[in-house]
Amino acid sequence: MYVDILSSAMDAWVEELTGDALVEYALVCRAQLLSAAIQKGNTASSALAAEIAYDRALIRLCETHEIDVAITNFAFPESERVRIERLLAVAGVDLPALARAAAARPRA
């Protein structure tokens, strides 16, 4: 079922983010996904929305970096996210490291 929802979300996504803007979007989505996982009182729909947003961003990043990705692999979304994050890191987009660096920066 998740694969069907993600597939529909990919078809409906019209944003043309590229380069740094796409990476920044992915980082925001990643933070929301991680936040949704630890917040109590979160609804299932908000958690699902966070998952879909991050997975869409990951798929777009893969397309940008010519990394093969199949939506059907998201039948097991957590393991597919880990796999894709590793491949993106090898391609030069290390999302976990970028997230840590952003969190370590002093806020204005």
N, C-alpha and C positions, 0 to 999 in steps of 0.2 A: 504494500500500500504506500509506504514512504517513497518508493521509487516513482510511483504514479504521480504523487503530489509534487515531487521534485521536478519531474519531467514537465508537468503543466506549468510550474513556476518558471522553468527555463524558457519555455515557449512564450510566456507572457512578459518576460523581462526585456524592456526596451532601452534601458540605460546603456550608453556607449562609453563606459568608463574604460580608460586605458592607462598604462604607465603607472606613475606614482599615485594618481587618483584611485586606480583600481586596487593598488596595494593598501592604501589608506582605508578604503572602504572595507577590504577584507579584514584589516586589523580591528576596525570598529565592530564588524560582525562577529569576529572571533571573541572580542571582549564581551559582547552581549550574550553570546552562546555560553561562555564560561560563567558569566554572572547569573544567567537564567538557571544554570545547573545547580548553583549553590544557594539561591534565594528561596526562602520558604514563602509559601503563599502564592507562588507563581502559578498561573493557569497553564494547563496543558497546551492550549492554543498559543500562548506567548512563547513557551519553550519550543514548540514546533516551528513557529515563525522565525525564531533565532537560528534554529538548525537549518532551515531552508535558506535563509539569507546567507549564512556562512558557506553552505555547500554550493550555492550559486556562484559566490565570489571565488571559491576554490576552482570550480569548473572553468570559469572565465580566465583565471590566472593560468590554468593548465593550457587552455587554448592559446593564450598569448605566448607561452613559452614552449609551444609545440610538444606538450606532454599528453600522451594518450590517456584519455579518461572515458569511462562509460558510465552513464547514469545507473545502469543495472548493478554496478558494483556497490551502489549505495544501499543495497539490500541490508548491508551491515555498515551503517553510516560511520560509527566510531572508528572502526578499523580502516575504512576507506579514507577518512580524514587524516589519520596518522600516516597512511601510505602516501597520500598526496602531499602532505606537509613535508615529508622527507624528500620526495622528488622535487618539489619546489625549492627546498633548501639547496639541493645539489645544483639546481638551475640558477641559484643566486638570490632567491627570495625566501629567506628563512623567517617565516612568520612568527614562530615562538621567540626567536632572538630579537626580532624587531619589536615585538610586544614588550619584552623585558626591558629593552633599551628605552622605549617610550615611557614605561612605568617608572624608570629610574630618573628620568629628567625632572628637574625641579619645576613645579607649576607656578605660573605667574599669579 
